[in-house]
Amino acid sequence: MASWRLSKMCRQSAVLLAMLCVAMLGSYSVSASDISSKDKFNYDALNELLEKTPPSPAAVGRGNRDDHDNYSGSTPPISQSEIDAFRAKLNQCYEVSFLAASSDAGRMYAELSVELAKDGAVIGIPNINAVGPGASSQLAVLARKAILECAPYDMLPKDKYGSWRDVTLRFSVAGMQ
């Protein structure tokens, strides 16, 4: 079980690293003066690839930003049972029990904001807004991982999309609050 969890974490880390590399390469270009005539490498093809617009956070995440941007109108708030279902699903992926032994465990927290598409998929990468003392930064990274890993949140009602498209979540060692 532990090796499966580790390999899943490695795959997710590799995906995040690949997204970072794509974002960094989006602003890099090779000029013709940098190329010597003896080079056999096809720099024109490389430049074509590098000059392409890097993927937007919507393409990097799993959601569709068009659903988010085209929303208009008012919606009723989501019910407590809908919030509880969201919390239960997210807490299934949130594993920080090893932080409970920390002397700061009772004071650790992280606050993250998340954009969701109408189908419940995460748009982009959740933003870490605030962290508490001690190992709270590690707690924030694990919370971000849980948000991405548990998506999509298809239990959220589409007719109440305006109430849950932008959410701010607070995590502690005990789970999402």
C-alpha positions in Angstrom: 0.0 0.0 0.0 2.8 2.4 0.9 4.6 1.8 -2.4 1.4 2.4 -4.3 0.9 5.7 -2.5 4.5 6.7 -3.1 4.3 5.9 -6.8 1.1 8.0 -7.1 2.9 10.9 -5.3 5.8 10.6 -7.7 3.5 10.7 -10.7 1.8 13.8 -9.4 5.1 15.4 -8.6 6.3 14.7 -12.2 3.1 16.2 -13.6 3.6 19.4 -11.5 7.3 19.6 -12.6 6.3 19.2 -16.2 3.8 22.0 -15.9 6.5 24.2 -14.4 8.9 23.4 -17.3 6.3 24.2 -19.9 5.5 27.5 -18.3 9.2 28.4 -18.1 9.9 27.3 -21.7 7.0 29.4 -23.0 9.2 32.6 -22.6 12.4 31.1 -24.0 13.5 31.4 -27.6 16.6 30.7 -29.7 17.8 33.2 -32.2 19.4 32.5 -35.6 22.7 34.0 -34.4 22.9 31.3 -31.7 23.0 28.6 -34.3 26.3 27.5 -35.9 26.3 26.1 -39.5 27.8 22.8 -38.3 24.9 22.1 -36.0 22.7 19.3 -37.3 19.9 20.0 -34.8 16.7 21.6 -36.3 16.5 24.8 -34.4 13.6 26.2 -36.6 11.4 23.3 -35.4 12.5 23.9 -31.8 11.7 27.7 -32.1 8.3 26.8 -33.5 7.6 24.7 -30.5 8.9 27.3 -28.1 7.0 30.2 -29.6 3.7 28.5 -29.2 1.7 29.9 -26.3 2.2 27.8 -23.2 -0.9 26.1 -22.0 -3.2 28.2 -19.8 -3.8 27.1 -16.2 -7.1 25.7 -17.4 -5.3 23.4 -19.8 -2.8 22.4 -17.1 -5.5 21.8 -14.6 -8.4 19.6 -15.5 -11.1 22.2 -15.7 -12.5 24.4 -18.5 -12.1 28.1 -17.8 -14.8 28.9 -20.4 -17.4 27.4 -18.0 -16.1 29.7 -15.3 -16.0 32.9 -17.4 -19.3 32.5 -19.1 -21.3 32.2 -15.9 -23.8 34.9 -15.1 -26.7 35.3 -12.8 -27.5 34.6 -9.2 -27.8 31.3 -7.6 -29.1 29.9 -4.3 -26.4 29.0 -1.7 -25.4 25.4 -1.4 -26.9 23.4 1.5 -25.0 22.1 4.5 -25.4 18.6 3.3 -23.8 19.5 -0.1 -20.9 21.2 1.8 -20.6 18.1 4.0 -20.4 15.8 0.9 -17.7 18.0 -0.6 -15.8 17.9 2.7 -16.1 14.2 3.0 -14.8 13.6 -0.5 -11.9 16.0 0.0 -10.9 14.5 3.4 -10.6 11.1 1.7 -7.6 12.4 -0.2 -6.2 14.6 2.6 -3.5 12.6 4.6 -1.6 14.6 7.2 -1.8 12.3 10.2 2.0 12.3 10.6 1.8 16.0 11.3 -0.4 15.4 14.4 2.7 14.5 16.5 4.1 18.0 15.9 4.1 20.4 18.9 2.4 23.0 16.7 -0.3 20.6 15.4 -3.2 22.4 17.2 -2.1 25.8 15.6 -1.3 24.6 12.1 -3.6 25.7 9.3 -3.6 26.5 5.6 -6.0 28.5 3.6 -6.3 27.8 -0.2 -8.5 29.3 -2.9 -9.8 27.1 -5.7 -11.5 27.7 -9.0 -13.9 25.0 -10.1 -15.4 24.4 -13.5 -19.1 23.6 -13.8 -18.4 19.9 -14.1 -16.6 20.1 -10.7 -13.1 19.9 -12.2 -10.3 22.1 -10.7 -9.3 25.0 -12.9 -5.5 25.6 -12.7 -3.6 25.1 -9.5 -5.1 25.9 -6.1 -3.6 29.1 -4.6 -2.2 29.0 -1.1 -3.5 32.2 0.5 -2.2 31.8 4.1 -0.4 29.4 6.4 0.0 29.1 10.1 3.1 28.3 12.2 5.3 25.3 12.2 4.8 22.8 9.5 1.8 24.6 8.1 3.5 25.1 4.7 3.8 21.3 4.4 0.2 21.1 5.4 -0.7 23.6 2.6 1.1 21.6 0.0 -0.6 18.4 1.1 -4.0 20.2 1.0 -3.3 21.4 -2.6 -2.4 17.8 -3.5 -5.6 16.5 -2.0 -7.7 19.1 -3.9 -6.2 18.1 -7.2 -6.3 14.3 -6.5 -9.9 14.2 -5.4 -11.3 16.2 -8.4 -13.8 16.3 -10.0 -16.3 17.3 -7.4 -19.3 16.2 -9.4 -21.5 16.0 -6.4 -21.9 19.8 -6.3 -25.1 20.9 -7.9 -24.7 22.5 -11.3 -27.7 24.8 -10.8 -25.9 26.4 -7.8 -22.6 26.8 -9.7 -22.4 30.5 -8.8 -22.1 29.5 -5.1 -19.2 27.2 -5.5 -17.2 28.2 -8.6 -14.7 30.1 -6.4 -14.1 28.6 -3.0 -11.8 29.3 -0.2 -10.9 26.3 2.0 -9.3 26.2 5.4 -7.4 23.0 6.4 -6.0 21.9 9.7 -4.4 18.7 10.9 -7.9 17.4 11.6 -9.0 18.0 7.9 -10.9 20.5 5.9 -13.0 22.8 8.0 
